[in-house]
C-alpha cells in the first residue's frame, strides 16, 4: 500500500507515508493519520523497549499502545496503523495507536 500526504473525503484519518511523518512531525502534531510499514522493536525486554513502524528506507515513527503484547504480535510484519501523531523532545515522533491491522500477504503467482 502506497500512502502519501493526502486526506480523505470522509473526514477520516489523513493518509501519510512514514517518511513524511518522520521528516515533518510538527506538521502532523495532534492529527489523526493512517500509515503503513513494518513493526520493529528495539531493546526488547529492557527498560528502553520501544516499537516503531518502519518503511523500506528505514524512516521510523514510534508506536505507543498500553498493550505492548499486542504490538509484539506484529514485530516483523507489515501493518496498517492509525492513530494520533505526537512529538516530544525526549521521545521523538510517535503515534498514539488507535487501530493496528496486518496487511494481507501477497498471493504467490503460480
Secondary structure, 3 states (H helix, E strand, C coil): CCCCCECCCCCCCEECCHHHHHHCHHHHCCCEEEEEEEEEEECCCCCCCEEEEECCCCCEEEEECCCHHHHHCCECCEEEEEEEEEEECCCEEEEEEEEEEECCCCCCCC
